[in-house]
Amino acid sequence: MTLQELKDRRTAYLAAERRILESQEYRVGEGGTARTNRRAELAEVRAAITELDAQIAALEPAATPGGGRRSFAVVPYRL
């Protein structure tokens, strides 16, 4: 996945988390025809957000100019 796709996916998971926090379970209809719907598990959504955060953090330094891994040489100096 690209960095932007990961960020978009994280945004979707954050929205899902918000909906879960607002109402984990809701009822549609009344009486004998009523249906109860349960949203996704909060723990699973939070785990996915944490995983996406790690993936984004791994990609972001490489995406910035001058970012990513740097190397240098050490030259011993004798007095």
C-alpha positions, -999 to +999 in steps of 0.1 A: +000+000+000+011+035-006+015+060+022-016+079+011-037+047+010-025+038+045-035+073+057-069+071+041-075+037+057-065+050+091-090+079+087-117+053+079-108+033+110-108+064+132-143+072+119-154+036+127-140+039+162-160+071+167-192+054+156-185+025+179-179+048+208-211+067+201-232+036+200-219+000+201-253-014+195-285+000+180-321-011+173-340-006+141-378-009+142-402-017+170-420-047+184-416-081+168-401-068+136-372-049+154-337-058+145-306-052+167-273-044+150-240-045+167-210-026+153-175-040+150-155-048+181-137-018+195-106-038+203-102-050+167-106-015+153-080-001+178-056-028+170-059-020+133-053+017+140-022+008+159-009-014+131-016+013+105+002+039+127+033+017+127+031+012+089+027+049+083+056+057+106+078+033+088+070+048+054+069+085+063+107+091+068+114+076+034+088+098+018+102+131+030+131+147+011+163+140+029+145+115+051+150+078+054+182+060+064+214+079+065+249+066+066+282+081+075+318+069+078+340+070+108+377+075+100+401+068+129+425+096+136+459+088+151+477+114+172 
